[in-house]
Amino acid sequence: MTPTTLIRTFAAAMVMSIVASGHGYANPDSWRLSGWADTDFSRTSIDLDDILSGGPPKDGIPAIDDPQFVDAGSAANVQPGEPVVTVKIGDDARAYPFGILTWHEIVNDVVGGRPVTITYCPLCNSAVVFDRRVAGRILDFGTTGKLLASNLVMYDRQTQSWWQQFTGEGIVGAMTGVELETVPVRVESFERFLAANPDGRVLVPNNPNMRRYGQNPYERYDGRTRPYEFLFNAELPDYINPMERVVAYEYDGVDRAVTMALVREEGSITLGNVTIGWFEGQNSALDTTVISQGRDVGNIVVQANTSDGPVDLVYDVTFAFVFHAFYPDERIKQN
């Protein structure tokens, strides 16, 4: 099967699943019969009618629970410009390539002694890392197969609650209203990770033949003018290209966003006490079929300027439609 045929088949399967499940209509009784008997649908912070089927069933996109790594210097299958999520806690530095995350979306891991979950939603280009400790217990996360505003809805195996990946908020079940703690990380090219962490480690597939690792099943997705219509049923922003890449971050209790294009044009911008820098050399994970051949979209670093020097902040390079869907009252800075 060619990559183009793969994406067409994948999209067709999603459409069929959506039609079968009832596009845009809450169906808890049906959900209970498909793996969610222990989820309390009476507790929710959202309108369940906004939940869409993404196509795959519960755990149809399998999380990685036993991650395997190699030394960064011997990671032969990751090219210099390929994007990775860099998690560094203490002396423990690990890179999670998008070429693997695209196919699994969630990695449950322990870095520097801290239980974390690394998440990536390809439809939103959203990479967020969370602390897995909640109320004295360690949670393990998986994929529900559901979407809200095209964003991955996760679940935890301990309570079967559903969580929004972009915000880290529990939205259905016993954990409704609970917010996961986010971990400051960097989304950067493998080359930048290796230069800063020569003794770091890189995630490798448990089974290299399980998926088309290093390939992008959403070919040319970030060249569209809007997200896939059958996977998105929220309001689009009317003042900016919905697929514009934006840098989203939170500071002083306010969620903010600025276009990546503006940061790239300036090289570095300072907004209040926050400095955002752009550096060349990172392939888009959502452009060409082979991720390492994607166009250069650059690297972003977001830091707070403190009396002790710059400190990395939690940030996400996502699309304008995503930020607008979850923070509609906050305007994205374009100039």
N, C-alpha and C positions, 0 to 999 in steps of 0.2 A: 504493500500500500504506500503510495507516494505521500509526502507531507501535505500536499494540497487536498488529496482525497481524505486524508486523516482528519483534517479540520472540518471538511464538509460533513463527513460521517459523524464526527463529534457533535457538530452543531445540530444536525438532523436528529440525533438521539436526544439532545436536550429539548428540542421543540416537541418531540413525541411525548417525552416525559411530562413536560409542562402541560400539554393538552390533556393528558391522561389524569393528571393530578388536580386539574382545575386551576387555571391561571388566575391568580389574584383572589382566590376564595379560601378562607380558613377551613381546614378540614381535620380537626383534632381526632375525630373518630377514626378516620383513615390513617392518620399518622400513628396512632396507637397500635394499629395492626401492622405497621411497617417498621417496628423497632423502638417505638416511643411510649410503651405502656407505662413506664415509670416517670415520665415527664408530667409535671403538674401544669397543664395548660390553663388552669383557672388563675394562675399568677403570671402576669405579663405587664410590661411597660409599653408595649406597642400594640398596634392594630394587627391582629393575626392575618387579616385579609391582605396585608402588605407583603407577607412571606410568599416567595416564589420558589418553585423547584428549579434547581440548577441543572438537573439532569441525572447525575449519579445518586444512588441511594445513600443511606447512612453508611459512612466509612467506605463508600464507593471510591473516593479519593483517599487512600490509606495514609494516615499519619505515620511518621517514623518514630518508633518507641525505643529502638535500640540503635542509636546512631553510631556509625563507624567513621573513623577519621584516619587520615594519613598526614605525615609531616608536610608542611606547606611546600617545601622545596622539592618534594617528590610527587606533587599533584599534577600528573602529566595530562589529565583530561580537562583542565581548566585553563583557558587562554587569558593573556594579560588583561584584556579589556572587559572580560566577562564580569557582570555584577555579582557581588556577594553581600550577604548580611554579616557584618563583623560584630561579634560579641566578645568583649574583653572584660573580664572580671578578675581583678588582681593580676596575677601573672598568666592566667589562662586565657589565651586568645584563640578564637575559633572562627572560621569562615564557612558560611552556608551558601553555596552557589545557587543562583536562581535557576540554573539548568536542572537542579534537583528539586528545589522548592516548588517550581511550576507544576510538578507532577504529584507532589505530596501535600503541599500547602501548610503542613504543621509538622514540627519536630519537637518532641518532648525530650529535654536534655537537662543536664546539671553542669553548669559552668562555674568554675571557681568555687565549688561547693554550694552554689545557688540554683535551686530548681527553676528552670525557665522553659517557656515554650516559644519557639520561633515560628512566626506565622507569615504567610504571603498569600495575598489574594490577587491572582493575575488579572482578573477583570477590572480591578481598581488600581493595579500596580502598587498595592499597599503592603509594606513590610513592617510589622510591628512585633516587638519582643516583650513578653509579659513574665512577671514573677508568678510561679504556679502555686505559691503559698497563700491560702485564703482561710482565715478563721481557724488557724491551728492545724490545717490539713494540707496535704500536697495534692493538687488536682492533675489529672492527665486529660489532654484534650484530643478531640477528633473532629472530623467534618460531618455536618448534618446532611449535606447535599442540598441545603436550602440557601436562599439569598434574600437579602433585604437591600434594596437600592443597588443591586448588582454586587453587593459586598458579602463576603463569606460569613455565614453563620456557623460558629463552632459549637461544640457541646463538651461538657466535662463528664467523664465516665463515672465519677463518684455520685453525682446527684442527677445526672441526665438533664441538667439545665442547659439552655441555649444562650450563647454569648455573641455579641457583635464584634467582629474582628477589628474594624476600624477604630472603635471607641473603647473596646475592652470592657463593655458593660454587659451584665447579665440581663437578658431581655425576656426570657421565658423560663418558668420553673422556680425551684426553691431559691436560686441565686439571683432572682430578679432584683435589679437595683444595686447589686454589688459591682464595684469597679475593680478590675485587676490593676495591679501596680505595673506601670511600664518601665522598661529598662533602657537607658540611653545606649544606642548602638549607632553604627554607621552603615549606610548602604554605599558601597564603593567598588571600584574595580579590584579584581584579584591582584593586579600589579601593585596597587596602593596598599592592600592588606599585607602582601609579602614584604614590601619595603619596610613597613612599620613593625611587622611581626615575623621576622625570619625564623623564629622558633615556634610559630603558631601551627595550628592544625586545620585541616580542611575536610569537610564532610564529603564522603564518597557513598555511592549507592551500595546498599546491602547486597543487591542482586543487579549487576549492570545491565542485564537483559530484561529486566522487569518493565522498563519504560524507555521511551526515546530520549534519554537524558541528554541535555545540551541543546535540545530542539524546543521550539516554541509552537504549540498547537494553535495559537491565536495570531496567525500570520497577518501582518499589517494592521493589527488592532489599534495601535496607538496612532495610526494615520487616518482613522475615521473622524467624522465630525460629531459623532454621538455614540454612546454605548449601544450594545446589541439591544434592539427594541424589545425582544421577547424575554430579556433578562433584567429589564429595568422598568419600574412603573412609578417613579417619583418625578418631582418637578425638576426640569433642567434650568441652569442659570441662563438668563437672557442677555447678559452683558459681557460674556466671555465664551470662547470656544469651550464646550463641555469637556473636550479631551485635552485641553491645555494642561501641561504638567505644572503642578504647584507644589511648593514646599509648605507643608502644614506643620505647625508647632504650637505648643501651649506655653504661655509665660504670664506670670502674675494672675493666674486663674482664668485667662482669656485664651480661647482657641483662635489662632490667626493663620493666614495663608498669604503667600506672595508667589507670583509666577516665577517659574524657573528661568523663563526667558529674560525677565528683568534682572535677575541675579547674574545670569550669564553675560548680559550686555554690560553690566557694571563691574563684573569680576568679584566684587564684594560689596555688600550693603549693610548698613547698621541701622536697625530699627529699635529705638529706645536703648536698652541694654543688651540687645541681641545682635550678633554679627553673623551673616550668612554668606558663605563663600562658595564660588563655583570653580571647579578645576577640570580640565579636559581629560578624556581618556576612559569613558565607561560606555559600553555597548548597551543599547536599548534591549530589554528582554522581550519586547512585544512588537518588534519590527519584522525582521526576516525570519525564515524558518529556522536557521541556525543562529543561535543567540550570539555567538562570537563574531558573527558577520553583521550584526545590527548596527545602525548608525550611532555615532558618538553623541550621547545626550549629556555627558559630563557627570562629575561627582559633586555632591553637596556636603558641606560641613556647617552645622548650626551650633553656635556656642554663646553662652551667656558671659558677659564681661563682668567679672567680680573683682573684689579687692585682692583676691589670691590668684588672679589670672583667669584666662578663659576656661570655661567648663562646658563639656558637651551637653547639649539638651536633647531630649526626645524629639524626634521629628519624623516626618513621613513624606516621601516624594510620591504624590498620588495625582489623580486627575481632578479638574475643577468640578466636575459633576458630583464627585464623591464628597468633597468638602462641603459643597452647597447642600447636598442631600441631608447631611447630619448637622450642619451649622448654617442654616439658611439666613440667619440674621447677621452673619459676619461677612463683610464684603472682601473679596480677594483683591489684594493690592497688585496693580498692573503697571503703575508708573509712579 
